[in-house]
């Protein structure tokens, strides 16, 4: 078992929900806490409670959780069925040479991976996900709108490791009440300084390799500290 497989197995064993994640109203009702649901509505609504209680709104944490599930399912699929490598003519398109190819949707469905198929569709379809992960894709339609689009170098294994690290940190965090807060908590991109402090040397190096702090945050739709981003742009690292 390699390091990533070990991280995933540990995460699945301890995949409880971080206390920072705001519960859905339907969950409160299912747990017999309709009184809590009504109180939240009476005292300003979900968005207001998230702001003052330091909680991450449902839409944001659901996006994070679903995206992580997508990447883990995709990695497992590639590990099981293998991954093709682009053999594009290097004189025509150097960026395509040796790029891992995204599996075809019909193959995913025929192999019985319905959940992976649904997650890919939820995140915009095969081409959008492939572009986000810097993977190649074979044209299955005549639509050429995505041809030649690239967000830069990236790696699925790095992405999963980073998100598992972030989730582990959230599992250890507790909400902080601040009645003067004007913004809710967000899932924040970690800086290189934070990663190094936690001994995550490979992840810190990966941030430099794959475009930097702000670039990765934007690619994966994480919140980020603009001051850190400016320092990154000025000095080349996220300190």
C-alpha positions in Angstrom: 0.0 0.0 0.0 1.5 3.3 -1.1 1.2 6.6 1.0 -1.9 7.8 -0.9 -3.7 4.6 -0.5 -2.9 4.6 3.2 -4.1 8.2 3.6 -7.4 7.3 1.8 -8.0 4.2 4.0 -7.4 6.1 7.2 -9.7 8.9 6.0 -12.5 6.4 5.2 -12.2 4.9 8.7 -12.5 8.3 10.3 -14.8 10.0 7.8 -17.0 11.7 10.4 -18.2 15.2 9.6 -16.2 18.1 10.9 -18.0 20.1 13.6 -17.3 23.2 11.4 -19.8 22.0 8.8 -23.2 23.6 9.3 -26.0 21.0 9.5 -28.8 21.0 7.0 -32.3 22.0 8.2 -33.5 18.6 7.0 -31.0 16.9 9.2 -32.1 18.8 12.2 -35.7 17.8 11.5 -34.7 14.1 11.0 -33.0 14.2 14.4 -36.1 15.6 16.1 -34.6 19.1 16.5 -37.2 21.1 14.7 -36.9 23.6 17.6 -33.3 24.3 16.6 -34.3 24.7 13.0 -36.9 27.2 14.0 -34.5 29.0 16.3 -32.0 29.5 13.5 -34.7 31.0 11.3 -35.8 33.3 14.2 -32.3 34.6 14.9 -31.4 35.6 11.4 -31.2 32.4 9.3 -28.5 30.0 8.3 -26.2 32.5 6.7 -26.2 34.8 9.7 -25.6 31.9 12.1 -22.7 30.7 10.0 -21.1 34.1 10.2 -21.3 34.5 13.9 -20.6 30.8 14.8 -17.7 30.3 12.4 -19.4 27.5 10.5 -19.0 26.5 6.9 -22.2 26.8 4.9 -23.7 23.6 3.5 -23.2 24.4 -0.2 -19.5 25.0 0.4 -18.7 21.9 2.4 -20.9 19.7 0.2 -18.9 21.0 -2.8 -15.6 20.1 -1.0 -16.8 16.7 0.1 -18.2 15.8 -3.3 -15.1 17.0 -5.1 -12.9 14.9 -2.8 -15.1 11.9 -3.4 -14.9 12.4 -7.1 -11.0 12.5 -7.1 -10.8 9.5 -4.8 -13.2 7.5 -7.0 -11.4 8.5 -10.1 -8.0 7.5 -8.6 -9.4 4.1 -7.6 -10.9 3.6 -11.1 -7.5 4.4 -12.8 -5.7 2.1 -10.4 -8.1 -0.7 -11.1 -8.4 -0.4 -14.9 -5.2 1.3 -15.8 -4.7 4.7 -17.5 -3.9 5.4 -21.1 -1.2 7.9 -21.8 -1.5 10.4 -24.7 0.7 9.6 -27.7 0.0 12.9 -29.4 2.6 14.0 -31.9 5.1 16.1 -29.9 5.7 18.4 -32.8 2.0 19.2 -32.9 1.2 19.6 -29.2 4.0 19.2 -26.6 1.5 19.7 -23.7 -0.4 16.6 -24.7 2.6 14.3 -24.9 2.6 11.8 -22.0 -0.5 13.2 -20.4 -2.7 10.7 -18.6 -6.0 10.3 -20.5 -9.3 10.7 -18.8 -11.4 7.5 -19.1 -14.4 7.6 -21.4 -17.8 7.9 -19.8 -19.3 4.9 -21.5 -16.4 2.8 -20.2 -17.0 4.1 -16.6 -20.7 3.2 -16.8 -20.1 -0.2 -18.5 -17.6 -1.1 -15.7 -20.3 -0.4 -13.2 -19.0 2.8 -11.6 -22.3 4.7 -11.6 -21.3 6.9 -8.6 -18.1 8.1 -10.4 -20.1 8.7 -13.5 -22.7 10.8 -11.6 -19.9 12.8 -9.8 -18.2 13.6 -13.1 -21.5 14.9 -14.5 -22.1 16.9 -11.3 -18.8 18.7 -11.8 -19.4 19.7 -15.4 -18.6 16.6 -17.3 -15.6 14.6 -18.5 -13.8 17.5 -20.4 -14.2 20.0 -17.5 -12.9 17.6 -14.9 -10.1 16.5 -17.2 -9.0 20.1 -17.8 -9.1 20.8 -14.1 -6.8 17.8 -13.4 -4.5 18.4 -16.4 -5.6 15.1 -18.0 -6.0 14.5 -21.7 -9.3 13.5 -23.3 -10.4 11.9 -26.5 -13.0 13.8 -28.5 -16.4 11.9 -28.4 -18.4 14.6 -30.0 -17.8 17.3 -32.7 -17.8 20.0 -30.0 -14.5 21.8 -30.1 -15.1 24.5 -27.4 -12.7 22.9 -24.9 -9.9 22.0 -27.3 -6.6 23.6 -26.4 -7.7 24.8 -22.9 -5.2 24.3 -20.1 -5.1 25.4 -16.5 -1.4 24.4 -16.3 0.4 21.4 -14.8 -1.4 19.4 -12.1 -1.6 16.0 -10.5 -4.5 13.9 -9.2 -2.4 12.3 -6.4 -1.2 15.7 -5.1 -4.8 17.0 -5.2 -6.2 14.1 -3.1 -3.3 14.3 -0.6 -3.8 18.1 -0.2 -7.6 17.8 0.3 -7.2 14.9 2.8 -4.7 17.1 4.8 -7.2 20.0 4.7 -10.1 17.7 5.9 -8.0 16.2 8.7 -7.3 19.8 9.9 -11.0 20.6 9.8 -11.8 17.5 11.8 -9.5 18.8 14.6 -11.0 22.4 14.5 -13.9 23.7 16.5 -16.3 26.6 15.7 -15.5 29.9 17.3 -18.4 32.2 18.2 -17.8 35.9 17.2 -20.9 38.0 17.2 -19.0 40.8 15.5 -17.9 38.7 12.6 -19.1 39.9 9.2 -18.3 36.7 7.3 -18.8 33.0 7.7 -16.0 30.5 7.8 -14.7 29.1 4.5 -12.6 26.1 3.5 -9.2 27.8 3.3 -6.3 26.9 1.1 -3.3 26.2 3.4 -0.1 28.2 2.9 3.3 26.7 2.4 4.2 28.0 5.8 1.3 26.1 7.4 2.2 23.0 5.5 5.9 23.1 6.6 4.8 23.7 10.2 2.8 20.5 10.0 5.7 18.6 8.4 4.0 18.3 5.0 7.1 18.9 2.9 5.9 17.1 -0.2 2.7 19.1 -0.3 4.6 22.4 0.2 6.8 21.5 -2.7 3.7 20.6 -4.8 2.2 24.0 -4.4 5.3 25.5 -6.0 5.3 22.9 -8.7 1.7 23.2 -9.7 1.4 27.0 -10.0 1.4 28.4 -6.5 -0.9 29.2 -3.6 -3.6 31.3 -5.4 -3.5 29.2 -8.6 -4.3 26.0 -6.8 -6.9 27.7 -4.6 -8.7 29.0 -7.6 -8.5 25.7 -9.5 -10.1 23.8 -6.7 -12.5 26.6 -5.6 -10.9 27.1 -2.1 -11.0 30.4 -0.2 -7.5 32.0 0.1 -5.8 34.8 1.9 -5.1 37.7 -0.5 -2.1 38.9 1.6 -0.5 35.4 1.3 -1.3 35.5 -2.4 0.4 38.9 -2.9 3.5 37.7 -1.0 3.5 34.6 -3.2 3.4 36.6 -6.3 6.2 38.9 -5.1 8.6 36.4 -3.6 7.6 33.2 -5.5 6.6 31.3 -2.3 3.6 31.4 0.0 5.3 32.8 3.1 
